[in-house]
């Protein structure tokens, strides 16, 4: 997709995600309560907090996947329907059917559908983008493998490749490092950091606070509402963690 000069300027200036007094309920229970938040563009941002804090709910509310949402949401400065092709989503692994009869390359090709449509044949340019995305995350050699025969870490690489193939300006991931080993997590973080270095924005729900301190630019700490947000080093502090978790869940290295 080609942006006009005005759209490019707006994309630079607008926050990656802005919530204005957003509340969301699930099963009759309020999970997010009156959240106002701006996540800057161009950064690798972690959304952290205790279980039940509303991390995945925030992501789903932003992407229009929650039915009971109040308040205003803007992605890249616009309502979701205006920028849907510019936003890629990598859901939790356990929310994706693992036994669907599809190969790894067919999963990644789905990243081109927002640009080409579901019924049009992919072009040579699309094929090149798909191959480049799979190569970047290290799964090009698995292209013809059925997705249900891959390990958890390999599947997560494939789903990230799908987001890369979409060439989205904003990539949102929900617990992307679940069921992956430390080496795979580090490699995927390198890829995500590389996206930000190229001017893209990445928001990831995450749980490892030490990794947040070491690898992320920005962080949002939730506990039903925003406890703290800003540069990761100023958010993941003992005082903020005590407010969110009721204790300090980050012990010194031994």
N, C-alpha and C positions, 0 to 999 in steps of 0.2 A: 504494500500500500504506500502511495506517495503522498506525503503531507505538503500542504501549502506552506509558504514562508511564515504566515501568521499562525498556522497550527503548530509549526515547529517551535516558534517563540512561546506560544502558550504552553506547550508541553514542557518546556524548560522551566517556566515560571510556576506552573501549577503544582500543588502537592501531589505525590503519588496517590494518596488516599486522604480524604477529608470526611470526617463524620461530624454532624452538627446535631447534638441532643438526640442521639440514636439510642433507642431501647429495643430489646428483642426478647421474646418469650419462647419457651419451649416446654411443651407438656403442661401448660398453665403456670409455669414458674418463670419469673423474670430472671434472665441470665445476664443480660447487659442492661444497665440502668443509667440513662441520661448521659451517654458518652459523647464528649466533644473532643476531637483529636485531629491533628494534622501530621501526616507522615511525609517528610520531605522527599522530593524526587531525587533519583540518582544515587540512592544509598542502599546498602544491604541492611535491612531492618528485621529484627527478631521481635516476635510477639510472645511474651512469656507470662507465666503465672501458675498458681496451683491448679490441681484438677478441679474442674467445675468453675473456673474463673471467667469463662466466656471467650477463650482464645479462638477456638474453631467457630464459635457463634459469630464473633466479630467478622471473620473471613466470609462466612456464609451470608451474613447480613449485607456485607459490602458487595457481594456478587449476586444478590437477588435470590439466594437459595433458601432463605428463611421466610415463611409466610407472615409471621407476626412481627413486623418491624415498624417502628415509628421514628421519625426524624428524617434528616436529609443526608444522603451519601453522594460523594463525588469521587470519581476516579480520574486521575489526570485532568482534573478541573471540569469534568463533564459528568452528566448522568451516565449510568452504565450503558444504556441503549445507544448512546452516541459514540462510545469508544470500545464496544465489545470486541472488535477485531484486534484492538491494541492491548488487550488484557488476556493473559494466559493463566490457567489454573491447574495446579497439580494437587489432586485430593489425597486424603489419607489412603494408604494402601488397602486397608480393610474395607474401604467403601467402593472399591473397584472389583468387578467380577473377574476372578482369576482363571475361570474355566471357559472363557469365551474363545471360540476357535479363530484366532487371529494371530498373525506373526508380529514380531517386533517392528519390522519396517512398516507394516500396515498401521500399527499404533502411531508411529511417528508421522506417517503421511496425514493423519487426521489433523495435525497442526497446520496444514495448508488449506483445509476445507473452509475456514472462515474467509479466506481470500478467493478461493475458486468455486465454492459451493460443493455440495455433496454429490452432485450428479455429473459434474464436468470432469473430464480426464485431466490428470496432472500433467504439467508441461515439463520439458527438460530442465528448466530453471527450478521448478518445484523438486524434481528428483535430486538435483545438485544440492539444494538447501537441506533436504532430508538426509542425504548422505553426509553432508558437512556436520549437521547436528549430531548424528549418531557417532561420527568420528570424534567429535569434541568431548563427548561423555564416555567414550571407550566401548561402544556396543556395536560398531559397524560390522564386526565379525559375527554378530548374533542376529543379523537382519532377518534371516529366514527361519529363525527358531520360533516355535509357538510361545506365546507370552506365558502360558501356564506351565511351561517347562523351565522357566528362568527362576533363579534365586530371587529373594526379596531385594537384594542390592541391585541385581541386574534389572529387575522390573523398574525399580525407582530411577535408574539411569535412563531407561527407555522413556518413561513418562516425562522426565526432564528434557530429553531430546525432542519430544513432541512440542513442549513449550518453546524450545529454542527454534524449531522449524517454523513455528508461527511468527517468529520475529516480533514478538510483542514488546511494547514499551514498558509494560508492568507485568511481572511474573509473581503470582501469589501461590505459595505452597503451604499445605497443611500437614505438619509433622513429616517433613520429607526424609528425615534420617532414621525413622523407625525401622527396625529389622535390617539395618545396614551396619557393616563393621566400621571401625575407626578409619581405616584406610579409604574406604569408599566415601565416608562422610567428608573427609578432608578433600578428596578429589572433587566432590560435588560442590563443596564450598568454594574451591578454586574457580570452578566454572561460574558460579553465581557472582563471585567477586569480579570476575572478568566481564560479566554482563554490565555490572555497575560502572566499571572502568570505561565501558563503551557508551555510557550515558543512559542505560536502562535502569529501572527501579525493581527491587526485589523485596518482597515481604514474606517472611517464613514464620509460621508457628513452630516454636522450638521449646525444648525443655531443659537442655543442658546449659546451665547458667555459666559455667566456666568457658564453654565454647562461645557463648554470647560475648563475654568479656574479651576474648582473644581474637575473634574473627569477624564480629559484626560491627557496623558503623553506628547503628542507631537501635534503640530498643523501646518497646512499650511494655510496661508491667501492668497486668490486669488482675483485679480481684472483684469481678462484677462491674467495676468501673475502673477508670484509669488511676492507678496509684502513682505512676511516674512515667514520663517519656522524655527522650532526649538522647544525647550521645550515650552509647552503651555503658561506658565507664562511669557515668554519672547516675545511671538508672540502677545498675546491679550493685547496690551498696547494702551493707548490713541493716541500716535503718529502713530502707525501702523494702527489703526482703522480709523484715520482721513485720512490717505493716501488711504485706500481701499474704505471707505464709503463716504468720504467727510465730515464726522462729527464723533463724538464719540458716538456710539449707546449703550454704557454700562453705565447706571446711577447707583449711589450708592443705596444700599438697604435702604428702609425707614422703 
